[in-house]
Amino acid sequence: MMIETRWTDSFPLMNGESASSFSLRLANFLTVRPEGFLKSAFGDPRSLAHAVHRHDRLEFLSDASGLDPVALSRAFVLPTDGSSRELAVLDFTLSENHLDQSVRRVSPLALSLDVAASTPPYHRITWCLRDLRFDPATNAPLISACDHCGRALTWETCSDPGTCGRCGRPLWRAAAPHVPMTQFDLFLCDLFHPNAAVRWDRRTKLASPLRNWPEGDLIDLLRALQRVQRLFPSAHSTDDAVGPSVIEADGSISEMLNQNIKAAGSGSSTAVTVAAAATMAVLKESPRPVAEFLTSLLVSRT
């Protein structure tokens, strides 16, 4: 297709911007028919949700934008040199199960700060993290539905990263519902904060064996412990009782597993054995690094 360009300098990638957002903004800037550009880039103009995975189109987008491909690569979810399940998102190591592009989640506050700074409102790639409910930079809630029309925000209907694709509502004006932050939410915001000093400060609070763990494994670790907790509801007051504090001291994870099984057993060796077996089964459902770590603690206890 022919693209009528209106500029000669490189088109900027915003700090932490996703390839989906960048591609859409670039398409709107280059041509009055953005769907034609997107079709050339990805084969289907409705496939923006998958753009973050299409690093095979990096050269095409680099040529179209004039942006250095190394700089542009940070907008994509990239394979790492590690195991086949590892993916790089900015400076973070995750896996496919941590990502969700089925909806388009945005922070109205972050978008409003973009507008106030005369920056084009854009989508941050960290907002596609499944467990993230708040923007790491501002601790403001993320939304996945328009407060005006009530429809879900999706990439398929999106024509601009800063607006609702259904009714055109400027999302920097959207009202986000009040959602209380849990300790798990605060942990994730620190873990994925754009400031490396904030991330490191959070890591220094972790138990020594966990300080260099990939971000995805830390999420999986806490989720596994929360699943174990739900096996023993009588031992805890709330479903959120297992928070980051349980992984912040050497021996605290083993102590939690031990307390759960001991409480479930109530002195009966048979009940203890059953509780340990049930715990082991839940742990083995976790991704391999987490499952191996936790089952080793359970085995060492017995």
C-alpha positions in Angstrom: 0.0 0.0 0.0 1.1 3.6 -0.5 1.6 5.6 2.7 1.6 9.4 2.5 4.1 10.6 5.1 3.8 14.1 6.6 7.1 14.3 8.4 10.8 13.5 8.1 12.0 12.9 11.7 11.5 9.7 13.6 8.2 9.0 15.2 8.7 8.9 19.0 8.1 5.8 21.2 6.8 7.0 24.6 8.3 5.7 27.8 7.1 2.2 28.4 4.7 2.3 25.5 3.3 -0.9 24.1 3.7 -1.9 20.4 -0.1 -2.0 20.1 -0.3 1.7 21.2 2.7 2.8 19.1 1.4 1.1 16.0 -2.0 2.7 16.3 -0.6 6.1 16.9 1.8 5.7 14.0 -0.9 4.5 11.7 -3.1 7.6 12.6 -0.1 9.9 12.0 1.0 8.4 8.7 -2.2 8.1 6.8 -5.9 9.0 6.8 -6.6 5.3 6.4 -5.0 3.7 9.5 -6.7 0.4 8.9 -4.7 0.0 5.6 -1.4 0.6 7.4 -2.3 -1.8 10.2 -3.3 -4.5 7.6 0.1 -4.1 6.0 1.8 -4.3 9.3 0.0 -7.2 10.9 -2.2 -8.8 8.2 -5.4 -7.8 9.9 -6.3 -4.3 11.1 -8.2 -5.8 14.0 -5.1 -7.6 15.4 -3.7 -4.8 17.5 -4.0 -6.9 20.6 -1.4 -9.2 19.2 1.0 -6.5 18.1 3.0 -6.7 21.3 4.0 -10.3 20.3 4.7 -9.4 16.6 8.4 -8.6 17.0 8.8 -10.2 13.6 7.3 -6.8 12.3 9.9 -4.8 14.1 11.8 -3.9 10.9 8.6 -2.9 9.1 7.7 -0.5 12.0 11.2 0.7 12.3 11.3 1.6 8.6 7.9 3.3 8.8 8.6 5.3 11.9 12.3 6.1 11.4 12.9 4.8 14.9 16.0 2.8 15.8 14.9 -0.9 16.0 16.7 -1.5 19.3 14.8 1.3 20.9 11.6 0.2 19.3 12.1 -3.4 20.5 11.2 -2.3 24.1 7.6 -2.0 23.0 7.3 -5.7 22.4 7.0 -8.9 24.4 10.2 -10.7 23.5 11.6 -14.2 23.9 14.6 -14.4 26.2 17.7 -16.5 26.0 16.5 -18.5 29.0 13.9 -21.2 29.1 11.2 -21.5 26.4 8.5 -20.2 28.8 10.3 -16.9 29.6 9.3 -13.7 28.0 10.9 -10.2 28.4 8.6 -7.2 28.9 10.8 -4.1 29.3 13.3 -5.1 32.0 11.0 -7.8 33.5 10.9 -11.6 33.0 7.5 -13.1 32.7 5.7 -15.9 30.9 2.6 -16.0 28.7 0.2 -16.8 31.5 1.0 -13.4 33.1 -0.2 -11.4 30.1 -3.7 -10.5 29.1 -4.6 -8.5 25.9 -8.2 -9.7 25.7 -9.1 -6.3 27.2 -7.5 -2.9 27.0 -6.8 -1.7 30.5 -5.8 1.9 31.1 -5.2 4.3 33.9 -7.3 7.5 33.6 -4.9 9.3 35.9 -1.8 8.3 33.9 -3.6 9.4 30.6 -4.6 12.7 32.2 -1.0 13.3 33.2 0.0 12.7 29.6 -2.5 15.3 28.4 -1.3 17.8 31.1 2.3 17.3 29.9 1.2 17.8 26.2 2.1 14.2 25.5 -0.1 12.0 23.4 -2.1 9.7 25.7 -0.6 6.2 25.3 -0.9 2.7 26.6 1.9 1.3 28.8 2.9 -2.2 28.1 2.9 -3.1 31.8 -0.9 -2.6 31.8 -1.3 -5.9 29.9 -0.1 -7.8 33.0 -3.0 -10.0 34.2 -2.5 -9.5 37.9 -1.9 -5.8 37.8 -4.9 -3.7 39.0 -3.1 -0.4 39.5 -0.7 1.7 37.4 2.7 1.1 38.9 3.9 4.7 38.3 0.9 6.4 40.1 -0.8 3.6 42.1 -4.0 4.7 40.4 -6.7 2.1 39.4 -6.7 0.6 36.0 -10.1 0.4 34.2 -11.2 -2.0 31.4 -14.6 -0.6 30.7 -15.8 2.9 29.6 -17.5 4.8 32.4 -19.7 6.5 29.8 -21.1 3.7 27.6 -20.2 0.8 29.9 -18.7 -1.3 27.1 -15.4 -3.2 27.5 -12.3 -1.5 26.2 -10.7 -3.7 23.5 -8.0 -3.3 21.0 -10.3 -4.6 18.2 -12.5 -1.5 18.4 -9.7 0.9 19.4 -9.1 3.9 17.1 -7.0 5.9 19.6 -5.1 4.7 22.7 -6.7 7.5 24.8 -10.3 7.1 23.9 -13.1 4.5 24.1 -13.4 2.7 20.8 -17.2 2.5 21.2 -18.4 6.0 22.1 -15.2 8.1 21.8 -15.1 9.0 25.4 -11.7 10.6 26.3 -10.5 8.1 28.9 -8.3 10.6 30.7 -11.6 12.1 31.9 -13.0 8.7 32.9 -13.9 8.1 36.6 -12.2 5.0 38.0 -14.1 3.2 40.7 -12.6 3.2 44.1 -10.7 0.0 44.6 -8.8 -0.5 47.9 -5.2 -1.6 47.3 -4.1 -4.8 49.0 -0.6 -5.6 50.1 -0.3 -7.8 47.0 -1.3 -4.8 44.8 1.3 -2.6 46.4 3.9 -5.3 46.0 3.1 -5.6 42.2 3.3 -1.8 41.8 6.7 -1.7 43.4 7.9 -4.8 41.5 7.0 -3.2 38.1 7.6 0.5 39.0 9.3 2.4 36.2 11.9 3.6 38.7 14.6 0.9 39.1 15.4 2.3 42.6 11.9 1.6 43.8 12.0 -1.9 42.3 15.4 -2.7 44.0 14.2 -1.3 47.4 11.3 -3.8 47.3 13.6 -6.7 46.3 15.9 -6.0 49.2 13.0 -6.8 51.5 12.5 -10.3 50.1 13.9 -13.4 51.7 17.5 -13.9 50.5 16.9 -16.9 48.2 14.2 -14.9 46.3 15.9 -11.5 45.7 17.1 -12.4 42.2 14.0 -14.3 41.1 12.3 -13.2 37.9 9.2 -11.1 38.4 6.9 -13.8 36.9 8.2 -16.4 39.3 7.5 -14.1 42.3 3.9 -13.6 41.2 3.5 -17.4 40.7 5.0 -18.0 44.1 2.5 -15.8 45.9 -0.4 -17.2 43.8 0.6 -20.7 44.7 0.7 -19.8 48.4 -2.7 -18.2 48.1 -4.0 -21.5 46.6 -2.6 -23.4 49.5 -4.2 -21.0 51.9 -7.6 -21.7 50.4 -7.1 -25.4 51.2 -7.2 -24.4 54.9 -9.7 -21.6 55.3 -10.2 -22.2 59.0 -6.5 -21.2 59.5 -7.0 -17.8 58.0 -9.4 -14.9 58.3 -9.4 -13.7 54.7 -8.4 -14.9 51.3 -5.8 -12.1 51.1 -4.1 -13.3 54.3 -1.1 -14.5 52.3 0.6 -11.4 51.2 4.2 -10.3 50.3 5.2 -10.5 54.0 5.2 -14.3 53.8 8.1 -14.2 51.3 10.1 -11.4 53.1 11.8 -13.5 55.8 13.9 -16.6 55.5 11.9 -19.6 56.7 8.5 -17.9 56.7 7.2 -19.9 53.8 8.1 -23.2 55.4 6.6 -22.0 58.6 3.3 -21.1 56.8 3.2 -24.5 55.2 3.9 -26.2 58.4 1.3 -24.3 60.4 -1.4 -25.1 57.7 -0.7 -28.8 57.8 -0.4 -28.9 61.6 -3.7 -27.0 62.1 -5.5 -29.3 59.6 -4.1 -32.4 61.2 -5.1 -31.4 64.8 -2.9 -34.1 66.2 -3.9 -36.9 63.9 -1.1 -38.4 61.9 -3.5 -39.6 59.2 -5.0 -36.1 58.9 -1.5 -34.5 58.7 -0.5 -36.9 56.0 -3.7 -36.1 54.0 -3.2 -32.4 54.4 0.5 -32.7 53.3 -0.6 -34.7 50.2 -3.2 -32.1 49.3 -0.7 -29.3 49.7 1.8 -31.1 47.6 -0.8 -31.6 44.8 -1.6 -27.9 44.8 2.1 -26.9 44.7 2.8 -29.2 41.8 0.2 -27.4 39.7 2.4 -24.3 39.8 5.0 -23.5 37.1 8.1 -25.7 37.5 10.5 -23.3 39.2 7.9 -22.4 41.9 6.7 -26.0 42.3 10.2 -27.3 42.8 11.1 -24.6 45.3 7.9 -25.1 47.4 7.8 -28.9 47.3 11.4 -28.9 48.5 10.4 -26.9 51.5 7.5 -29.3 52.1 9.7 -32.3 51.8 12.3 -30.9 54.1 9.6 -30.3 56.7 8.5 -33.9 56.7 
